Amino acid sequence: MKRRIGVGYVSMGEEEKRLVNRVLSTNRLSYGPMCQKFEENWARLHGRTHGVTCNSGTSALEVILHAFRIERRWRDGDVVFIPALTFIANISTVLRQNLVPHFVDIDPSTYTMDPQKLDGEISRVKKEGRNAVAVIPVHLAGLPADMEPITQRARKEKLAVIEDSCEAVGALYRGRPVGSFGDAASFSTYSAHIITTGMGGIITTKKKTTAVLCRSLINHGRDPVYIDIDDDTRSSPDIVDRRFRFRHLGYSYRLTELEAAIGLGQLKRLQQVLTQRRRIANLFTKNLHVFKHNLKLPTVPEDRTHSWMIYPIVANNDINRDNLIHHLERHGIETRPLMPLLNQPAVIEAVGNQEDQYPVAKRIARQGFYIGCHQGMTKTDVEYIKNVLKKFFL
Ligand SMILES: Cc1ncc(COP(=O)(O)O)c(C=O)c1O
C-alpha cells in the first residue's frame, strides 16, 4: 500500500472504549456526568474555574461572542480585532454576530497576532470613530500568541480578550496555560486536533455568570434553571414553571455524553501525546535544517511551549510553493496551506480584498503550508519526508 502521512491522527485507547461503554450501559446520552467531568478537567488544565462543552470550536467562538454581546451591551457594527492569517471560523463567527472584523497583521516568525500591529490598528479604528469591543488572539498551530502585550493593551482599551485556543490544548505562555489569560477561550476537539472527540468544542472562563449564559445559549437560550434532565428531579414549582422558558434566541450546540466520554479518556493521555508531538517536531527541526536556504522552519520563542497540532513550514519567495506541496502529496505526504484567510473567496465577498494591507499575512498565505506532527508518526516518517524534500530541492 502507498505510504500516507496524514496531517491529523486519531487513535482510541482502552480508556475511551471503557468510558463510552459505560455511557452506553447507562442509557444517558444527553448532558450529564461525563460532560460535567470533562468540563471540570478541561477548565482546570487551562487555569479556569468553568468549562462549557459544545459541539465545535466554531460554536464555542460564536457563543462567547453572543454572550459578550448580551453582557457587555455590544451593538451591531462594533469592531473585533482578529489576526490576518487564521482559520475561517474567526471571521465567520464575528460576522454572524453582526460585528465587524478588523484584521491585524501577524508576526513573521510566530505567525500569531503581532502586538505592535494591534496597537496601530487600535489607533486607526479610534481615528475612524468606530467602537472596538474585543480582540481574538489565536494560538496558531499550537503556539501561544504573545499574550502579555496583547492583554495589556486590551485592558487599557477595555476590549474583551477571547483566546482562540482551538489548536493549542496544553500549550504554555510564560509557564501559564493558554486559556488562562483572556475573559474567555474557545477550544476544539475536532478529529484533526490534539485531543479529539470526533466533533466538539469547549468554552472556558473564570466568570460564573458568563459560563451560565454560554450554557443557556448552547441550549436554545433556555432559562438556566433547567439545563439538563437531572433538573427534573428537583421538581420544585419554580423548575416546573421555568422548564420551557427561553430567555435568549440561542442555538442547539450541545455535546453528548458519548463524545465527552471519549474526551475524558483522551485527556488522560494528553501529556504523553504532547511529549510525542514535541519529539517529532524536534526531529523535523533537526532533519529539515539542511533546507534552511529554501524553507523557514517554525521558531518557538523561549517563553512559550508549543503543542504542535501541526508543523508549519514557509517556503522562500523564490520557491514555487504549489509545486512543492504537489510533490509532497504525490509522495503520500498530506499538506494544507498555512491558514490563508484574506484571499478566500468568501472573505473577499464579505469584506473586500484587503490582502495588500497585511503584507506579512499575505506572504505567509502564499508561501506557507503545514504537514502533520503527531503521535502516529515515527522517526522513519521524518526521514522519509526529508528524502522526499531532497528529491525536490537537489
Ligand atoms: C484556530 C481555529 N479556530 C477555530 C476552529 C474551529 O473548530 P471546529 O472545527 O471544531 O469548529 C479551528 C478548527 O480547526 C481552528 O483551527
The ligand as an ORCA input file, in Angstrom:
! r2SCAN-3c Opt
* xyz 0 1
  C      -7.855     28.431     15.037
  C      -9.151     27.683     14.908
  N     -10.270     28.247     15.399
  C     -11.454     27.620     15.320
  C     -11.576     26.377     14.740
  C     -12.915     25.745     14.625
  O     -13.019     24.499     15.281
  P     -14.093     23.414     14.791
  O     -13.577     22.794     13.543
  O     -14.185     22.463     15.939
  O     -15.357     24.153     14.562
  C     -10.450     25.752     14.211
  C     -10.581     24.450     13.553
  O      -9.687     23.857     13.027
  C      -9.194     26.419     14.290
  O      -8.097     25.866     13.784
*
